[in-house]
Structures are given as structure tokens and as C-alpha cells.
Amino acid sequence: MRIIVLGAGHVGTTVVEALFDDHELTVVDRDPARIAALANSFDVRTVEGNGASSSVLLEAGVRDTDLLIASTSRDEVNLVAAMLVRRLAPQTRTLVRTTDVEHLRAWRDEVLDIDYMVSSELEAAAAVIDAIAVPGARVADVFADGQVTIAEFDVEQRAHACALLDVPLSRAPIPPQSRVALIIRDDVLLLPRGDETIQLGDRVAVMASPAAMLEWSRQLAPDEPVVEEVVVFGATQVGIAIARKLLLHDLRVRLVEPDAERARRAAAELPRARVFHASPSDRTLLREERIGAAQVAVAALGDDADSLYAAVTARAVGIHTTIGVVDDPQSIAVFDQAGVDVAVNPRAATAQRLVLFAHDPRTRQVALMDDDRFDVLDVVVRPQSRLVGRPLRELPRTSSTIGAIVRDDSALFPHGDTELQPGDRVIVLVDQTRTAEVEAAL
């Protein structure tokens, strides 16, 4: 597929990293240093210039392009580029990143003639919900309309009494409606076999029904509390989006914002939330308002240093789980070293959604696991696939695991005797270098 990527920033670079092996990419950016860095790292064509210009888009080859991914940090550039593509190359699909939820609403109301639009704020909010939906998980994602959850757990000392440990998987009391998809041990990737075991120090990826995933959580993270209340530090655009999403999940929300005007706007937009005009470092307020009674704190202040301080302060006043929303991907390691439980990068979440549209059209969803080394795909099986009618244990090993199958609108978690059928939706975890091969085989 021929793809033009507008923007060589964090989002554009992540998109290029995921796609350059299997597609013909052209990257457009105004910054010559960014362009040079990408060209030196990846086999891509580059064009220096403003993507909201007809001449630049024509130079990039828009008339022979299948997909435009407009991923710059400037909404006006992305929107104008998409409109120009409609005139210059009507056959080219357009995919636009936005940082303004109002643009997303306009697109959904069919005011904007764009094939698909992705909101960084909503992607970050979804990532936060996923992070707290499975207590104790490093990351989690939902597939098949909520029927399948996939999560990664670090198997720590707190799980020492877990009955799942040190027992061959073929005999382990694995919760029904679940399947081990991957074990990482000492940075070695182990595809699960019947004689493999889960051990302390491992990282394990599991696919399960929502109820079964909670059982995995209770087994591997027995000290994690049930989430009923969340405090959000920061009434930024992403903070508001996260708070709104939490309220939709019937969680109690308290929002702390140091700027008076932002706090007023947040109170008007979120009447069900309790909004405080205060600094996240005001320990007197945090103590008097019993902020520490919340089970989760989300720091989304728009500045990584401020968010890190808020998250550490939240832990200091007794909040069990802390989540930081980071702007710079390099901050993730700092948040981790400081003891912040989860770091959510809106740009990475946005890039993950953008990458989906360059996959096989039968692929309904894509997620990234194990620090982006593995893809999780939701793929429809072709009637002509050579894998149809064969037991899973006989399928070729391609650094992948089929963890769940959606058949007749119901999810099942297969075993070695399960056979694939035409039209099945398979949720498969696959080494990122083999993604295109697995998609083609299915």
C-alpha cells in the first residue's frame, strides 16, 4: 500500500516504525531535521514542506496514494490536507488526527468529509479506562465489542501463593474462558505450550472474558482494591476527556485544577464531578478533602514534570494506583522509576489507532503489547485460508498465539483441538515482524 504520512513528530514516527516494513511510505514535514532523522532510520521517501499545500501533496505523490495519514500536532494542517486530498485524489482514503473533540463531533455529524478521525484525548481516556479495568495489569485492551480482554501482568512476589505458578499449563487451574497468550522470561519470549509454566519474575499476557480476567487479577495481584473513586489532577483537554469517560463508567470523580478559569469551566462541563481549584501539591486540601480515599489518581496536567509530581504526591497521601499522562515518550521510563504504576502517552495511543487502517481490510482492531514488540489483531478468517478446518495444535508456528475466537457473535477461548472456520474472528497475538504474514495466512 502507498501511504503518505503528514508529520514526523512522535505520532508520525511511531506510525512509520509500525508500517515501513510492509508499505511504501512517504513522510511530509516542514522540519528538515525531523525529515533527515527519519530518512536515516527507515526506508521511506521524504518531502520537506507544508502538508496543507497542494504542491507539496502533489510532490509527495498523492494521486498515486492509497491512504493519507494526517498526524501532525496542528489540527488545521491535518484538516486542510484532508480536504485538498478529496479534490486532488478522490480515491485516496483520509485519516486525520485531531486534538479537539469538537472536530470529532463534527466528523461524526458528517460535517467533515474525512474517512476516519482519531482524537488523542479520547484515545488517552480509553487507555486510562483500560488500565483500571483490570487491577494490577501493566496494560489492558478490549476486543470484540467487550467480549475479550487482553492484559499483561508482571508476576511479582505478591503472587507467591498463586496456584497458577510453577505448574505446567496443561494441568494448571487456569480460569475458564481464558488462555495464556505469551510468557516473557528474562526478556526471552515463550509461546505457551502444555509443559510451560508461569514463574515469579515472568511477564504474562492473557486473553480472557471480562469475568475471567478479573479472576486472573485476583490471583496475580491479590492486594489490588476495587476501583470506585478516581481523582484527576488537571482540567486540561485530556483531563476533561478522562473525567468524562470515568463518569460514564459510573465511577466517582474528583478533579483538582490549579488554574481558576479552567476549574470553573470543568465544573460547568462536568456537573457530576467534584471540582477543586487547588494545587496538586496542596497537601492540606488533599488531607481535608480525603483525596487519599480514592483508589486511583490520574495526573494529566499537560506538563510531564508537574504530572510526575502530582502522581508521586498522590501516592504519598495514600492513593493506591497512580497513572501519569505523559507528553514525551522518554518520560515513561522516568515515571516508571519514580513508582508511577501506569504511564499513558496520548500520542502513542493515537498512533496505535492510526496504524489499524494500513492493515488488511479484514483486520478490525490492532493493539500493541510488550513495549510494542507484539501486535494483537482482530482478524476475520477467509473461506480460502489454508488454516481453515485444521486443529490449532497443527497450525504452523509463526511467533503467534490465537487467544480467542468470536464465532456466531460469541467469544470462545480455544484449545489445541479447536478448528478454525470461515468467518471466524480470531484475536491473535503476533510478533510485529510477522504481522503481515499472519494476516495473509488467515
C-alpha positions, 0 to 999 in steps of 0.5 A: 500500500502507498501511504503518505504520512503528514508529520514526523513528530512522535505520532508520525514516527511511531506510525512509520516504525509500525508500517515501513516494513510492509508499505511504501511510505512517504513522510511530509514535514516542514522540519528538515531535521525531523525529515533527515532523522527519519530518512536515516532510520527507515526506508521511506521517501521524504518531502520537506514542506507544508502538508496543507499545500497542494504542491507539496501533496502533489510532490509527495505523490498523492494521486498515486496514494492509497491512504493519507495519514494526517498526524501532525500536532496542528489540527488545521494542517491535518484538516486542510490536507484532508480536504485538498486530498478529496479534490486532488485524489478522490480515491485516496482514503483520509485519516486525520488526527485531531486534538479537539473533540469538537472536530470529532463531533463534527466528523461524526455529524458528517460535517467533515468529509474525512474517512476516519478521525482519531482524537488523542484525548479520547484515545488517552481516556480509553487507555486510562479506562483500560488500565483500571479495568483490570487491577494490577495489569501493566496494560489492558485492551478490549476486543470484540465489542467487550467480549475479550480482554487482553492484559499483561501482568508482571508476576511479582512476589505478591503472587507467591501463593498463586496456584497458577505458578510453577505448574505446567499449563496443561494441568494448571487451574487456569480460569475458564474462558481464558488462555495464556497468550505469551510468557516473557522470561528474562526478556526471552519470549515463550509461546505457551505450550502444555509443559510451560509454566508461569514463574515469579519474575515472568511477564504474562499476557492473557486473553480472557472474558471480562469475568475471567480476567478479573479472576486472573487479577485476583490471583496475580495481584491479590492486594489490588482494591476495587476501583470506585473513586478516581481523582484527576489532577488537571482540567486540561483537554485530556483531563476533561476527556478522562473525567468524562469517560470515568463518569460514564463508567459510573465511577466517582470523580474528583478533579483538582485544577490549579488554574481558576478559569479552567476549574470553573469551566470543568465544573460547568462541563462536568456537573457530576464531578467534584471540582477543586481549584487547588494545587496538586501539591496542596497537601492540606486540601488533599488531607481535608478533602480525603483525596487519599480515599480514592483508589486511583489518581490520574495526573494529566496536567499537560506538563510531564514534570508537574504530572510526575509530581502530582502522581508521586504526591498522590501516592504519598497521601495514600492513593493506591494506583497512580497513572501519569499522562505523559507528553514525551515518550522518554518520560515513561521510563522516568515515571516508571522509576519514580513508582508511577504504576501506569504511564499513558502517552496520548500520542502513542495511543493515537498512533496505535489507532492510526496504524489499524487502517494500513492493515488488511481490510479484514483486520478490525482492531490492532493493539500493541503489547510488550513495549510494542514488540507484539501486535494483537489483531482482530482478524476475520478468517477467509473461506480460502485460508489454508488454516481453515478446518485444521486443529490449532495444535497443527497450525504452523508456528509463526511467533503467534498465539490465537487467544480467542475466537468470536464465532456466531457473535460469541467469544470462545477461548480455544484449545489445541483441538479447536478448528478454525472456520470461515468467518471466524474472528480470531484475536491473535497475538503476533510478533510485529515482524510477522504481522503481515504474514499472519494476516495473509495466512488467515 
